Amino acid sequence: MNFKNLAGASAKPIILSLLTSGETYGYQIIKRVRLVSGGTLEWTSAMLYPVLHKMEKDGLIRSAWKTSDENRMRKYYSLTERGSAELALEKEQWRGVQAALRKLLDPVETAD
């Protein structure tokens, strides 16, 4: 799995996690991902919007068109109850992956 695939696999839990702090719009999600990842993850709108549409279709998030402070229409996304439950499952799975990787990548040497 290359880095692009790993980033794609992590998109859903990242988006769900970001939406726990409240509704936001696509470009803001892209900026927050860049900030939180220290620039490691550079998402594009071409990558993000299909994921958002799928998550909305699956009932994990909802969207609503609203007028921004700049008087522009923006589509804002928010977490649903189903999305919150999915985030709990995703966290559990990713914590398991993280624990396994930690053991594999930084093994503790034992005396024989």
N, C-alpha and C positions, 0 to 999 in steps of 0.2 A: 504494500500500500504506500503510495507516495504521499507527500505532504498535502497535496491538493485533495486527495481522497480523504485523508484524516480530517482536514478542515471541513470538508463536506459532511462527514459523519458526525462532526461535533456541532454542526449548525443548529440543529433543533434544540439541544439542551442549552446552548448559548443564548438563543433567541428567547426561549422560555424564561431563562434566568433573568435576562435583561428586562423582560416585561413584568417581573414581579415587583419592580419599583414603580410601575405605572405605565400608562399608555404612551406610545411614541410612534414616530413615523420612520419610514425606511432609511432615509439618509442619516437620521440621528442614530439608528441602529448601527449602520456602517461606521460612523465616527466613534461610537462607544466601543465597538469591538476592537477597532484599531487602538484606542486608548487603553482599554483593559489588557490587551495582549501586548502592549508595549511595541506595537507596530509589526508584530510577528504575523498577525492575521490581517490581510488586506482584502477585504471583501469588496465586490463590485455590485452594482445594482442588477447586472445580468445574472449574478449568482444568487443574490438575496431574494428577489421578488418571486421566482418560481418556488422557493422554499416557503416563503410567507403564504403564497396562494395554496400550496399543498397543506400547510398547517391549518389554514382557515377552512379548507374543504374537509379536513379531518376533525374539525371542531375544537382544535387546541387553542386557537386564537380567534378573535373577531375583529372586524374593521369598521370604521365609520369615517366618512368624509367630513372634515371640519375646516373652518377658516383659521389660518395661522395668524400670528401677531403681525405678519407682513401683509395680511389681507389676501393670502393665497390659499386655494383649496389644497388640503393635504389629506392623505389617507392615514389615519392613526390606527395602530394595532394595540389590542389589549388581550390579556390572558383570560381564558375561560376556566370554569371549574375543572373541566376535563383536562385542560392544559396544565393546571396546577398538579393534578394527580399524575399526569404523564411526566412532569418535571421531577416528582418524587421518585418515580421508577428510573428515569434517566440518571439521576444523581446516584442512586444505588448501583446501577450498572457501571457508570464511569468511575465510581470509587473503587469498585472491584478491579477494573482495568488498571487504574492508577496504582493500587496496592501490588498487583502482579508485576507491573512494569518496574516499580520501585525495587522489588525483590530481585528481578532479573537483571536490571541495569546497574544496580549498586548492591551486589550480593555481600552479605556479611561473611567474612572468612571464618571458618571454624577450625579449631585444632583437631587433628586426627588422633 
